[in-house]
Amino acid sequence: MAAQSIERIIPYSAPNSARRLRASLLAVGFLFASLFANLAAGSARADDYPSRPIRVVVGFGPGAVADVILRVMTVRMSQVLGQQVVVENRPGAGSSLGAEYVARAPKDGYTLLMCTVAQTINPAMKDLGFDFGKDLAPIALVANAPQMLVAHPSFKANNVRELIAIAKASPDGVPYASSGAGTMSHLSGVLFNSAAGIKLQQIPYPGSAQSMTDVLAGRVPLMFGPAATVWTNVKDGKLKALAVTQPKRASIAPEVPTMAEAGVEGYSAGIWMGLLAPAGTPPEIVDKLSRAANEALKSKEVLALMEKQGVDPLGGTPAEFAKFIDDELRKWQSVVKAADIRPQ
């Protein structure tokens, strides 16, 4: 109702009660007008999107797998969206600095995040300045870099079932090398202990290079490592592969069984990557970005790079990615609690 119409019905000279009614009607009218204006503006922004370049923040330095894949994906996404999509590196705090930056960015679809599994582990490990599960809107699950459970050739077990039998007969547990407490190489073992009902004993190292050196030397019998990193040593006979840590066989090593095939049901510990926007970004924009990301995952250049990097393409809808993130947050919260790793 327009202010002029209300004035004709309830003039300023009316009694106090009528003037209060007049003020209430005016407030409601302005509220609805503002609401419809905002809805119209949001629709227009979604229709016009994108009208300027889009930034995708990655929480790792140049050269990391997520960074390399993202840079090739953005070439195709730029073509699909009709605007340049650029990569911005913001490393730090286990990639949480970049995630927090995007979580606090304007909700307009022009600042996005390329995240990894680290973002669903970090909330269980430390107090963050944002809520990853609530402050970011999933766009598309991009890819998974499978891990592999490998052993030194001298280790008696040649498959997961034999490893489980050995571990159950070892009161002190079977040692495995990790690149530090709270890393994927550590937590993959904790998850394996829970799923298989055994005890593997973590031997932490300052980094992956040191842990790999000692496993290759036979000083520690086992480790969980990125398939792309350990596979060359497996092919050269310096290590033996027991299983991949994801539900599907890895494209880089299709002959290696999954944990489920090896007898450990429900085990999944892949190093996945995905795209997100600030929570509250209009759904139409999120859907448009999701379609662009899925289109990029079909390009020959992206698929060739992923094959070279030992990464499997995924894709999917925002809703599917949202459910995946929720499952991952719950899983790693449980794993960190089981490992008794204190939040920092």
N, C-alpha and C positions, 0 to 999 in steps of 0.2 A: 504494500500500500504506500503510495507516495506521501511525502510530508505535507504537500499542499492539500491532499484529500483529507488527511487526518485533521488539519487545521480547520477545514470547513466544517467537519463534523463536531470537533471538540476544540473550540477557540481558546486562546490564552485566557480569556476573561471567564472561562467556565469555573465552577466550584473546584476546591482542592482535590476531591476524590476523582472528579472527571479529568483534571489535569494530570493526576498520577497515572490514570488509565492511558491518557494521551502519550505520556512519556514512555510507558511500557510498550505501546503499539509502535512508536517510532523506533525503539531499540530493537524490537523483533524485526521490523522492516529492514533496518540497516544490516542486521545480522544475516538475514536471508540474501540480501543484495550482495553483501561481501562474499558469502558462501558461493553463490552462483558465479560471481566474477572470478573467484579463485579457481573454481572448477573449469570455467571456460579458458582461463589462462593456462591451467595445467594441460588441458586438452590441446591447446594451440602449441605449447612447448613440445608435447609428445609428437604432434604432427610435423613440426618443423625440425625435430631432432634427427641428426646432429647438425647444427649450424656453425660449429667451430671445431677445432681439433680436440681430440679426446686423449687424456693421459691415463696410462695404466702403470700403477706403481708396483714394483716388485721389491720385496724385502731382502734381497740378496744382491751382491755385487755383480758386475758384468762377468759373463762367463759361466755362471751357475746354470744348471740344466734348465730351471724355470725361466731364467733370463733369456737363454739361447732360443728356447722354443717359443717364448712370447714374441721375440723380435721377428721371427718368421711368420707367426700367426697374424701379427698386426699389419703386415703387408696386405694379406688377403682381406682382413677385416676393413682396412681403409678403402679397398675397392668396393666392398659390399655396402658400406655405410656412406660412401661418397665424401668422407672427411678423413683427414690424416689421423691415425692412431699412433701415438708415440709412447715409448717406454721411458720410465723414470726410475732409477735405482735409489732406494732409500734403505740401505742395510742397517742392522743394529738390533740388539736385544733379541736375538733369535728370530729375526724378521718381524717382531712385534711393533717396531717403530713405524714401519711402512703401513701396517694394518691399522694402527691407531690413527695415523694421519688420514687415511681414507675414510675411516669410520666417522671422523669429525668434518669431513669435506661437505660442500653443498650437495644436496640431494637432487642433482640435475643430470646425472649420467655422464658428466665430463671428467670425473676423477674415479678411476676404477682400481681394483686390486687383483694382482695375480698372487694367490696364496698357495701354501703347500700344507701337508699334513702337520707341519710344525705348529700351525695356528690352532689346531685342535688339541695339541699336546700342551702348549704353553699355558693355557688357563689352569690346567691341573698342577703345573709346576711352580707358578708364581702369581702374584697379584698384579693384574694388568690395569691400565687406566681406562679400559673399555670392556664391553661384553661382546666377544666375537660372535656368539650365537644370536645376539639380538641387534647389534649395531651395524651389521652388514647384511646385504641382501644377495643371496646366491643368484648367479647368472647361468653358469654352465660348468660342469665338471670337465676338465680339459684332457688330462692324461694321467697315467700311472707309471711310475718307474719301479718295476718289481724288485724285490729283494730276494736273496737266495741264501739258504742255509748251506754252508760248505764245511768240509772237514779236511784235515791234512791226510794224505794218502796212508799214513801209518795208523790212523785211527781205525779201530776194529769194525765199527759200524759202516755199512755200505748203503743204508737206507734209514728212513725215519723210524721204522718199527724196531730195527736193531738198536738204534740210538736210545729209544725209550726203554728197551730191555736193559741196556747197559746202565742207564741213569737210575732205574729202579733198584738195581743191584749195587749202587754206589752210595753209601750213607752220606758222604761229603759232597755229592753232586759232581757232575761233569763240568769242568771249566769251559767258558767261552769268552772270547775277546770282544770288547766293545770299545768304541771311541769316546767313552765317558758316560757318567751317570746321566740319565734322562735323554740320551740320544736314541735314535731309532734302533741302532744296533744293540743297545741295552734293553729297551722296552720290548723289542721283538722277542728277546729271550724270556722276559718276564711273562709276556702273553703266552708264549709257548709252554712255559712251566704250568700255567693255569689250565690251558687247554688240554695238555697231555697228562697232567697229574704227576709231574716229575720235578726234579730239581737240577737246573743248570746253574752253575756258580759263575757270576760275572767277574771277569778280570778287566778292570777299566784301564784305558790308555789315554794319553793326552790328545790323541787324534786318530783318524782312520789309517794313516800311513804307518804309524807305529804298531797298531793292532794287526794290520795285514802282514807286516814284516815278521812278527812272532808266530803267526799262524802258518805262514809259508815255511818258516824254519822248524815247525813242529813243536815249538815250546808251549803253545796252547792249541788244543785239537780242533776247536770249532769257532765259527763266527757267522753272524748275519751281516751281509753286505749287499750293496746295490748290484744287481745282476750284471749290469754293464761293466762294472769295475772288476768283479771276480771271474767273469766268464772266460776271459783270455787265459787266466791261470788254470781254469778247469780244462779247457781245450788242450793246454800244454801239459796236462797231467800233474801239475803242481798242487792242485786241489781236487777234491771230488764233490760233486753237487748232490745234496740229499733231497732238497725240495725248494720250490719257490713259495714265497709267503703271501700269495694272493689266490683268490678263488679260481682264476683261469690260468692256464699255462702261459708262460711268457713267450712273446714272439721271438725274442732273441735266443731262447733256449727251449724250443717246443718239446724236446725229448725229456726234459726234467719234470717230474710229477709235481702237482700242487700238494700242499699240506693235507687237504681233504682226501686226495687220492692216496696219500701216504698213511692215512688213518687218523688224522687229527681234524675232526669236523669243526667247521665254523671259524677256522683260523684265517685272519686277514691282516696283513701289516705292510701294505704298499706305501710308497712315497708318492702320493697323488698331488695333483695341481689343479687349481680351478680359479675362475673369475668371479668377482663379487663387486657390488656397488654399495654406497652408503644406504643403510636402511631408510625407507621412506622415499626412495627414488620411484617415480611413477611406474606402475606395472607395464605400461605400454613401452616405455623406454627399456626396461629390463628385458622384455620379450624381444624387442628389436635387437638388442645387444646379444641375446642368447642365440637368435637366428644367425647373426653374423659370425659368432664364435663357432657354431656348429658347421657353418659353411666353410670356414677357414680350415676346420679339421678334415675336410674332404679334399683339400688341395694337394696336388702331387708334391709340391715343395715341402709342405708341413709333414706329410706322411713319410717322405724320404728322410727328413731330418730326424723324426722320431725313431725311425728304424735304426738310423746310425747311432742315436743316443741310447738305444735299448729301452725306449719308452713306448708304451701302448696307448693309442688314442682312445678316448672315451666319448665325451659329449653327453647330451641329454638336456632335459628341461630344467628351469629354475626350481620347480617343485621337487623333482628327483634329487637335485643337488642339495636342496634344503634338508630333505630326509637323510641323505648321506652324511651331511655335516652333523646333524643331531645324533646319529648313531655313533659317529667318530668321537664326538665330545664325550658321550657317555662311556664309550669303551676305554678311552685313554684316561679318563678320570678314575675308572676302576683299576686300570693297570698301574697307574702311579700310586694309588692307595695301597695296592697289593705289594708294591716294591718299597713302600714306606719312605718315599722320597718327599721330603718336607718342602712345602712352598717357600719360595725365597722372596 
